[in-house]
Amino acid sequence: MTAAVAEVNGEFAVLLRHAGELRAVMAVEIGDGRVDTVRTLMNPAELAFAAAQLV
């Protein structure tokens, strides 16, 4: 598993890949200098769309 930082939809996100395939996108919202919300995208159809946009 590898992790990379990227901007996704204008927000800070961590991209998790396994064997080169995008497996999860974790979007992090910061509020008052702290992590406020973490959203994890793992839906295969949405990940395929996201992977195509990141190329």
mmCIF file of the N, C-alpha and C atoms, coordinates in Angstrom:
data_MODEL
# 
_entry.id   MODEL 
# 
loop_
_atom_site.group_PDB 
_atom_site.id 
_atom_site.type_symbol 
_atom_site.label_atom_id 
_atom_site.label_alt_id 
_atom_site.label_comp_id 
_atom_site.label_asym_id 
_atom_site.label_entity_id 
_atom_site.label_seq_id 
_atom_site.pdbx_PDB_ins_code 
_atom_site.Cartn_x 
_atom_site.Cartn_y 
_atom_site.Cartn_z 
_atom_site.occupancy 
_atom_site.B_iso_or_equiv 
_atom_site.pdbx_formal_charge 
_atom_site.auth_seq_id 
_atom_site.auth_comp_id 
_atom_site.auth_asym_id 
_atom_site.auth_atom_id 
_atom_site.pdbx_PDB_model_num 
ATOM 1   N N  . MET A 1 1  ? 0.859   -1.164 0.000   1.00 0.00 ? 1  MET A N  1 
ATOM 2   C CA . MET A 1 1  ? 0.000   0.000  0.000   1.00 0.00 ? 1  MET A CA 1 
ATOM 3   C C  . MET A 1 1  ? 0.905   1.225  0.000   1.00 0.00 ? 1  MET A C  1 
ATOM 4   N N  . THR A 1 2  ? 0.582   2.181  -0.856  1.00 0.00 ? 2  THR A N  1 
ATOM 5   C CA . THR A 1 2  ? 1.297   3.453  -0.874  1.00 0.00 ? 2  THR A CA 1 
ATOM 6   C C  . THR A 1 2  ? 0.304   4.579  -0.636  1.00 0.00 ? 2  THR A C  1 
ATOM 7   N N  . ALA A 1 3  ? 0.804   5.671  -0.112  1.00 0.00 ? 3  ALA A N  1 
ATOM 8   C CA . ALA A 1 3  ? -0.025  6.845  0.153   1.00 0.00 ? 3  ALA A CA 1 
ATOM 9   C C  . ALA A 1 3  ? 0.630   8.050  -0.499  1.00 0.00 ? 3  ALA A C  1 
ATOM 10  N N  . ALA A 1 4  ? -0.213  8.911  -1.079  1.00 0.00 ? 4  ALA A N  1 
ATOM 11  C CA . ALA A 1 4  ? 0.278   10.143 -1.689  1.00 0.00 ? 4  ALA A CA 1 
ATOM 12  C C  . ALA A 1 4  ? -0.713  11.254 -1.379  1.00 0.00 ? 4  ALA A C  1 
ATOM 13  N N  . VAL A 1 5  ? -0.179  12.449 -1.215  1.00 0.00 ? 5  VAL A N  1 
ATOM 14  C CA . VAL A 1 5  ? -1.012  13.617 -0.948  1.00 0.00 ? 5  VAL A CA 1 
ATOM 15  C C  . VAL A 1 5  ? -1.396  14.248 -2.287  1.00 0.00 ? 5  VAL A C  1 
ATOM 16  N N  . ALA A 1 6  ? -2.652  14.669 -2.402  1.00 0.00 ? 6  ALA A N  1 
ATOM 17  C CA . ALA A 1 6  ? -3.127  15.306 -3.624  1.00 0.00 ? 6  ALA A CA 1 
ATOM 18  C C  . ALA A 1 6  ? -4.248  16.280 -3.287  1.00 0.00 ? 6  ALA A C  1 
ATOM 19  N N  . GLU A 1 7  ? -4.566  17.129 -4.260  1.00 0.00 ? 7  GLU A N  1 
ATOM 20  C CA . GLU A 1 7  ? -5.734  17.989 -4.122  1.00 0.00 ? 7  GLU A CA 1 
ATOM 21  C C  . GLU A 1 7  ? -6.860  17.349 -4.919  1.00 0.00 ? 7  GLU A C  1 
ATOM 22  N N  . VAL A 1 8  ? -7.964  17.095 -4.255  1.00 0.00 ? 8  VAL A N  1 
ATOM 23  C CA . VAL A 1 8  ? -9.131  16.474 -4.885  1.00 0.00 ? 8  VAL A CA 1 
ATOM 24  C C  . VAL A 1 8  ? -10.334 17.355 -4.605  1.00 0.00 ? 8  VAL A C  1 
ATOM 25  N N  . ASN A 1 9  ? -10.981 17.817 -5.657  1.00 0.00 ? 9  ASN A N  1 
ATOM 26  C CA . ASN A 1 9  ? -12.128 18.715 -5.518  1.00 0.00 ? 9  ASN A CA 1 
ATOM 27  C C  . ASN A 1 9  ? -11.797 19.928 -4.653  1.00 0.00 ? 9  ASN A C  1 
ATOM 28  N N  . GLY A 1 10 ? -10.568 20.415 -4.792  1.00 0.00 ? 10 GLY A N  1 
ATOM 29  C CA . GLY A 1 10 ? -10.160 21.608 -4.056  1.00 0.00 ? 10 GLY A CA 1 
ATOM 30  C C  . GLY A 1 10 ? -9.835  21.378 -2.597  1.00 0.00 ? 10 GLY A C  1 
ATOM 31  N N  . GLU A 1 11 ? -9.771  20.115 -2.170  1.00 0.00 ? 11 GLU A N  1 
ATOM 32  C CA . GLU A 1 11 ? -9.485  19.791 -0.778  1.00 0.00 ? 11 GLU A CA 1 
ATOM 33  C C  . GLU A 1 11 ? -8.248  18.907 -0.681  1.00 0.00 ? 11 GLU A C  1 
ATOM 34  N N  . PHE A 1 12 ? -7.559  18.990 0.446   1.00 0.00 ? 12 PHE A N  1 
ATOM 35  C CA . PHE A 1 12 ? -6.442  18.105 0.758   1.00 0.00 ? 12 PHE A CA 1 
ATOM 36  C C  . PHE A 1 12 ? -6.957  16.678 0.843   1.00 0.00 ? 12 PHE A C  1 
ATOM 37  N N  . ALA A 1 13 ? -6.251  15.735 0.238   1.00 0.00 ? 13 ALA A N  1 
ATOM 38  C CA . ALA A 1 13 ? -6.669  14.331 0.290   1.00 0.00 ? 13 ALA A CA 1 
ATOM 39  C C  . ALA A 1 13 ? -5.443  13.426 0.289   1.00 0.00 ? 13 ALA A C  1 
ATOM 40  N N  . VAL A 1 14 ? -5.640  12.220 0.771   1.00 0.00 ? 14 VAL A N  1 
ATOM 41  C CA . VAL A 1 14 ? -4.619  11.176 0.721   1.00 0.00 ? 14 VAL A CA 1 
ATOM 42  C C  . VAL A 1 14 ? -5.134  10.092 -0.210  1.00 0.00 ? 14 VAL A C  1 
ATOM 43  N N  . LEU A 1 15 ? -4.315  9.734  -1.196  1.00 0.00 ? 15 LEU A N  1 
ATOM 44  C CA . LEU A 1 15 ? -4.666  8.680  -2.141  1.00 0.00 ? 15 LEU A CA 1 
ATOM 45  C C  . LEU A 1 15 ? -3.964  7.405  -1.707  1.00 0.00 ? 15 LEU A C  1 
ATOM 46  N N  . LEU A 1 16 ? -4.725  6.349  -1.526  1.00 0.00 ? 16 LEU A N  1 
ATOM 47  C CA . LEU A 1 16 ? -4.153  5.058  -1.136  1.00 0.00 ? 16 LEU A CA 1 
ATOM 48  C C  . LEU A 1 16 ? -4.207  4.120  -2.334  1.00 0.00 ? 16 LEU A C  1 
ATOM 49  N N  . ARG A 1 17 ? -3.049  3.571  -2.689  1.00 0.00 ? 17 ARG A N  1 
ATOM 50  C CA . ARG A 1 17 ? -2.950  2.659  -3.838  1.00 0.00 ? 17 ARG A CA 1 
ATOM 51  C C  . ARG A 1 17 ? -2.334  1.335  -3.392  1.00 0.00 ? 17 ARG A C  1 
ATOM 52  N N  . HIS A 1 18 ? -2.791  0.275  -4.047  1.00 0.00 ? 18 HIS A N  1 
ATOM 53  C CA . HIS A 1 18 ? -2.214  -1.051 -3.835  1.00 0.00 ? 18 HIS A CA 1 
ATOM 54  C C  . HIS A 1 18 ? -1.916  -1.617 -5.211  1.00 0.00 ? 18 HIS A C  1 
ATOM 55  N N  . ALA A 1 19 ? -0.655  -2.013 -5.429  1.00 0.00 ? 19 ALA A N  1 
ATOM 56  C CA . ALA A 1 19 ? -0.215  -2.524 -6.727  1.00 0.00 ? 19 ALA A CA 1 
ATOM 57  C C  . ALA A 1 19 ? -0.563  -1.540 -7.840  1.00 0.00 ? 19 ALA A C  1 
ATOM 58  N N  . GLY A 1 20 ? -0.454  -0.234 -7.546  1.00 0.00 ? 20 GLY A N  1 
ATOM 59  C CA . GLY A 1 20 ? -0.712  0.794  -8.540  1.00 0.00 ? 20 GLY A CA 1 
ATOM 60  C C  . GLY A 1 20 ? -2.162  1.154  -8.746  1.00 0.00 ? 20 GLY A C  1 
ATOM 61  N N  . GLU A 1 21 ? -3.071  0.409  -8.133  1.00 0.00 ? 21 GLU A N  1 
ATOM 62  C CA . GLU A 1 21 ? -4.510  0.646  -8.307  1.00 0.00 ? 21 GLU A CA 1 
ATOM 63  C C  . GLU A 1 21 ? -5.044  1.488  -7.156  1.00 0.00 ? 21 GLU A C  1 
ATOM 64  N N  . LEU A 1 22 ? -5.792  2.542  -7.497  1.00 0.00 ? 22 LEU A N  1 
ATOM 65  C CA . LEU A 1 22 ? -6.379  3.400  -6.486  1.00 0.00 ? 22 LEU A CA 1 
ATOM 66  C C  . LEU A 1 22 ? -7.408  2.608  -5.692  1.00 0.00 ? 22 LEU A C  1 
ATOM 67  N N  . ARG A 1 23 ? -7.218  2.542  -4.381  1.00 0.00 ? 23 ARG A N  1 
ATOM 68  C CA . ARG A 1 23 ? -8.110  1.767  -3.521  1.00 0.00 ? 23 ARG A CA 1 
ATOM 69  C C  . ARG A 1 23 ? -8.954  2.632  -2.609  1.00 0.00 ? 23 ARG A C  1 
ATOM 70  N N  . ALA A 1 24 ? -8.485  3.857  -2.291  1.00 0.00 ? 24 ALA A N  1 
ATOM 71  C CA . ALA A 1 24 ? -9.256  4.741  -1.410  1.00 0.00 ? 24 ALA A CA 1 
ATOM 72  C C  . ALA A 1 24 ? -8.766  6.172  -1.571  1.00 0.00 ? 24 ALA A C  1 
ATOM 73  N N  . VAL A 1 25 ? -9.695  7.089  -1.381  1.00 0.00 ? 25 VAL A N  1 
ATOM 74  C CA . VAL A 1 25 ? -9.372  8.517  -1.313  1.00 0.00 ? 25 VAL A CA 1 
ATOM 75  C C  . VAL A 1 25 ? -9.891  8.994  0.028   1.00 0.00 ? 25 VAL A C  1 
ATOM 76  N N  . MET A 1 26 ? -9.002  9.552  0.817   1.00 0.00 ? 26 MET A N  1 
ATOM 77  C CA . MET A 1 26 ? -9.386  10.069 2.127   1.00 0.00 ? 26 MET A CA 1 
ATOM 78  C C  . MET A 1 26 ? -9.265  11.592 2.093   1.00 0.00 ? 26 MET A C  1 
ATOM 79  N N  . ALA A 1 27 ? -10.412 12.276 2.126   1.00 0.00 ? 27 ALA A N  1 
ATOM 80  C CA . ALA A 1 27 ? -10.442 13.738 2.123   1.00 0.00 ? 27 ALA A CA 1 
ATOM 81  C C  . ALA A 1 27 ? -10.483 14.213 3.571   1.00 0.00 ? 27 ALA A C  1 
ATOM 82  N N  . VAL A 1 28 ? -9.627  15.179 3.868   1.00 0.00 ? 28 VAL A N  1 
ATOM 83  C CA . VAL A 1 28 ? -9.491  15.676 5.234   1.00 0.00 ? 28 VAL A CA 1 
ATOM 84  C C  . VAL A 1 28 ? -9.875  17.156 5.270   1.00 0.00 ? 28 VAL A C  1 
ATOM 85  N N  . GLU A 1 29 ? -10.790 17.504 6.160   1.00 0.00 ? 29 GLU A N  1 
ATOM 86  C CA . GLU A 1 29 ? -11.150 18.906 6.367   1.00 0.00 ? 29 GLU A CA 1 
ATOM 87  C C  . GLU A 1 29 ? -10.508 19.372 7.664   1.00 0.00 ? 29 GLU A C  1 
ATOM 88  N N  . ILE A 1 30 ? -9.907  20.554 7.592   1.00 0.00 ? 30 ILE A N  1 
ATOM 89  C CA . ILE A 1 30 ? -9.237  21.137 8.752   1.00 0.00 ? 30 ILE A CA 1 
ATOM 90  C C  . ILE A 1 30 ? -10.077 22.303 9.263   1.00 0.00 ? 30 ILE A C  1 
ATOM 91  N N  . GLY A 1 31 ? -10.287 22.356 10.564  1.00 0.00 ? 31 GLY A N  1 
ATOM 92  C CA . GLY A 1 31 ? -11.010 23.458 11.196  1.00 0.00 ? 31 GLY A CA 1 
ATOM 93  C C  . GLY A 1 31 ? -10.315 23.852 12.481  1.00 0.00 ? 31 GLY A C  1 
ATOM 94  N N  . ASP A 1 32 ? -10.072 25.122 12.657  1.00 0.00 ? 32 ASP A N  1 
ATOM 95  C CA . ASP A 1 32 ? -9.399  25.628 13.854  1.00 0.00 ? 32 ASP A CA 1 
ATOM 96  C C  . ASP A 1 32 ? -8.050  24.944 14.092  1.00 0.00 ? 32 ASP A C  1 
ATOM 97  N N  . GLY A 1 33 ? -7.338  24.644 12.988  1.00 0.00 ? 33 GLY A N  1 
ATOM 98  C CA . GLY A 1 33 ? -6.013  24.051 13.109  1.00 0.00 ? 33 GLY A CA 1 
ATOM 99  C C  . GLY A 1 33 ? -6.001  22.575 13.449  1.00 0.00 ? 33 GLY A C  1 
ATOM 100 N N  . ARG A 1 34 ? -7.174  21.942 13.394  1.00 0.00 ? 34 ARG A N  1 
ATOM 101 C CA . ARG A 1 34 ? -7.266  20.514 13.715  1.00 0.00 ? 34 ARG A CA 1 
ATOM 102 C C  . ARG A 1 34 ? -8.044  19.783 12.634  1.00 0.00 ? 34 ARG A C  1 
ATOM 103 N N  . VAL A 1 35 ? -7.851  18.477 12.577  1.00 0.00 ? 35 VAL A N  1 
ATOM 104 C CA . VAL A 1 35 ? -8.659  17.672 11.665  1.00 0.00 ? 35 VAL A CA 1 
ATOM 105 C C  . VAL A 1 35 ? -10.093 17.696 12.176  1.00 0.00 ? 35 VAL A C  1 
ATOM 106 N N  . ASP A 1 36 ? -10.999 18.157 11.317  1.00 0.00 ? 36 ASP A N  1 
ATOM 107 C CA . ASP A 1 36 ? -12.403 18.279 11.683  1.00 0.00 ? 36 ASP A CA 1 
ATOM 108 C C  . ASP A 1 36 ? -13.216 17.093 11.162  1.00 0.00 ? 36 ASP A C  1 
ATOM 109 N N  . THR A 1 37 ? -12.951 16.699 9.918   1.00 0.00 ? 37 THR A N  1 
ATOM 110 C CA . THR A 1 37 ? -13.712 15.624 9.282   1.00 0.00 ? 37 THR A CA 1 
ATOM 111 C C  . THR A 1 37 ? -12.794 14.835 8.362   1.00 0.00 ? 37 THR A C  1 
ATOM 112 N N  . VAL A 1 38 ? -12.974 13.526 8.330   1.00 0.00 ? 38 VAL A N  1 
ATOM 113 C CA . VAL A 1 38 ? -12.285 12.668 7.372   1.00 0.00 ? 38 VAL A CA 1 
ATOM 114 C C  . VAL A 1 38 ? -13.346 11.883 6.623   1.00 0.00 ? 38 VAL A C  1 
ATOM 115 N N  . ARG A 1 39 ? -13.344 12.037 5.294   1.00 0.00 ? 39 ARG A N  1 
ATOM 116 C CA . ARG A 1 39 ? -14.274 11.280 4.451   1.00 0.00 ? 39 ARG A CA 1 
ATOM 117 C C  . ARG A 1 39 ? -13.466 10.292 3.621   1.00 0.00 ? 39 ARG A C  1 
ATOM 118 N N  . THR A 1 40 ? -13.903 9.044  3.584   1.00 0.00 ? 40 THR A N  1 
ATOM 119 C CA . THR A 1 40 ? -13.192 8.009  2.839   1.00 0.00 ? 40 THR A CA 1 
ATOM 120 C C  . THR A 1 40 ? -14.068 7.502  1.703   1.00 0.00 ? 40 THR A C  1 
ATOM 121 N N  . LEU A 1 41 ? -13.519 7.575  0.495   1.00 0.00 ? 41 LEU A N  1 
ATOM 122 C CA . LEU A 1 41 ? -14.209 7.087  -0.698  1.00 0.00 ? 41 LEU A CA 1 
ATOM 123 C C  . LEU A 1 41 ? -13.612 5.734  -1.052  1.00 0.00 ? 41 LEU A C  1 
ATOM 124 N N  . MET A 1 42 ? -14.473 4.698  -1.109  1.00 0.00 ? 42 MET A N  1 
ATOM 125 C CA . MET A 1 42 ? -13.995 3.362  -1.460  1.00 0.00 ? 42 MET A CA 1 
ATOM 126 C C  . MET A 1 42 ? -14.892 2.677  -2.481  1.00 0.00 ? 42 MET A C  1 
ATOM 127 N N  . ASN A 1 43 ? -15.916 3.363  -2.981  1.00 0.00 ? 43 ASN A N  1 
ATOM 128 C CA . ASN A 1 43 ? -16.826 2.813  -3.984  1.00 0.00 ? 43 ASN A CA 1 
ATOM 129 C C  . ASN A 1 43 ? -16.041 2.576  -5.278  1.00 0.00 ? 43 ASN A C  1 
ATOM 130 N N  . PRO A 1 44 ? -15.979 1.331  -5.783  1.00 0.00 ? 44 PRO A N  1 
ATOM 131 C CA . PRO A 1 44 ? -15.167 1.030  -6.975  1.00 0.00 ? 44 PRO A CA 1 
ATOM 132 C C  . PRO A 1 44 ? -15.506 1.894  -8.192  1.00 0.00 ? 44 PRO A C  1 
ATOM 133 N N  . ALA A 1 45 ? -16.772 2.156  -8.443  1.00 0.00 ? 45 ALA A N  1 
ATOM 134 C CA . ALA A 1 45 ? -17.150 2.977  -9.600  1.00 0.00 ? 45 ALA A CA 1 
ATOM 135 C C  . ALA A 1 45 ? -16.649 4.410  -9.436  1.00 0.00 ? 45 ALA A C  1 
ATOM 136 N N  . GLU A 1 46 ? -16.781 4.960  -8.239  1.00 0.00 ? 46 GLU A N  1 
ATOM 137 C CA . GLU A 1 46 ? -16.323 6.317  -7.990  1.00 0.00 ? 46 GLU A CA 1 
ATOM 138 C C  . GLU A 1 46 ? -14.797 6.393  -7.983  1.00 0.00 ? 46 GLU A C  1 
ATOM 139 N N  . LEU A 1 47 ? -14.132 5.345  -7.509  1.00 0.00 ? 47 LEU A N  1 
ATOM 140 C CA . LEU A 1 47 ? -12.671 5.316  -7.537  1.00 0.00 ? 47 LEU A CA 1 
ATOM 141 C C  . LEU A 1 47 ? -12.159 5.258  -8.975  1.00 0.00 ? 47 LEU A C  1 
ATOM 142 N N  . ALA A 1 48 ? -12.841 4.511  -9.837  1.00 0.00 ? 48 ALA A N  1 
ATOM 143 C CA . ALA A 1 48 ? -12.441 4.440  -11.250 1.00 0.00 ? 48 ALA A CA 1 
ATOM 144 C C  . ALA A 1 48 ? -12.539 5.823  -11.886 1.00 0.00 ? 48 ALA A C  1 
ATOM 145 N N  . PHE A 1 49 ? -13.607 6.550  -11.589 1.00 0.00 ? 49 PHE A N  1 
ATOM 146 C CA . PHE A 1 49 ? -13.779 7.914  -12.105 1.00 0.00 ? 49 PHE A CA 1 
ATOM 147 C C  . PHE A 1 49 ? -12.682 8.813  -11.559 1.00 0.00 ? 49 PHE A C  1 
ATOM 148 N N  . ALA A 1 50 ? -12.421 8.736  -10.259 1.00 0.00 ? 50 ALA A N  1 
ATOM 149 C CA . ALA A 1 50 ? -11.390 9.567  -9.636  1.00 0.00 ? 50 ALA A CA 1 
ATOM 150 C C  . ALA A 1 50 ? -10.013 9.270  -10.225 1.00 0.00 ? 50 ALA A C  1 
ATOM 151 N N  . ALA A 1 51 ? -9.698  8.001  -10.422 1.00 0.00 ? 51 ALA A N  1 
ATOM 152 C CA . ALA A 1 51 ? -8.400  7.614  -10.968 1.00 0.00 ? 51 ALA A CA 1 
ATOM 153 C C  . ALA A 1 51 ? -8.218  8.193  -12.373 1.00 0.00 ? 51 ALA A C  1 
ATOM 154 N N  . ALA A 1 52 ? -9.283  8.192  -13.161 1.00 0.00 ? 52 ALA A N  1 
ATOM 155 C CA . ALA A 1 52 ? -9.208  8.749  -14.516 1.00 0.00 ? 52 ALA A CA 1 
ATOM 156 C C  . ALA A 1 52 ? -8.970  10.252 -14.477 1.00 0.00 ? 52 ALA A C  1 
ATOM 157 N N  . GLN A 1 53 ? -9.512  10.933 -13.485 1.00 0.00 ? 53 GLN A N  1 
ATOM 158 C CA . GLN A 1 53 ? -9.340  12.384 -13.357 1.00 0.00 ? 53 GLN A CA 1 
ATOM 159 C C  . GLN A 1 53 ? -7.944  12.751 -12.872 1.00 0.00 ? 53 GLN A C  1 
ATOM 160 N N  . LEU A 1 54 ? -7.285  11.864 -12.156 1.00 0.00 ? 54 LEU A N  1 
ATOM 161 C CA . LEU A 1 54 ? -5.981  12.147 -11.550 1.00 0.00 ? 54 LEU A CA 1 
ATOM 162 C C  . LEU A 1 54 ? -4.819  11.937 -12.525 1.00 0.00 ? 54 LEU A C  1 
ATOM 163 N N  . VAL A 1 55 ? -5.075  11.368 -13.674 1.00 0.00 ? 55 VAL A N  1 
ATOM 164 C CA . VAL A 1 55 ? -3.992  11.070 -14.634 1.00 0.00 ? 55 VAL A CA 1 
ATOM 165 C C  . VAL A 1 55 ? -3.430  12.331 -15.222 1.00 0.00 ? 55 VAL A C  1 
# 
